Amino acid sequence: MNKPWTEEQTKESVKRQKKAVYIILPIIIALYFSLKAIFGVWYEDEIQQLIKLGYLSTDYTKEDLSDFCLTYYNDLDEVYLISCFWSL
């Protein structure tokens, strides 16, 4: 039922796959760095809020942030989603 591909068909298929990779790969890379930048800013804003509210000291460690998130996450009115999930 399935005919084996000729060498010409295989080469054409490889060309199309390479073209797709050359188009999709830069899009994925740009998306990754854009999201990283957006979430980085969001993370820093949440950390600054936690410092301003007195939940964290200015010289906090990852352990301090993890302890805060594990202890107070469900008790707060404000949701610190990004900073808490990035700290775990």
ABEGO torsion letter per residue (X at the ends): XBBBBBAAAAAAAAAAAAAAAAAAAAAAAAAAAAAAAAAAAAAAAAAAAAAAAGABBAABBAAAAAAAAAAAAAABABBBAAAAAAAX
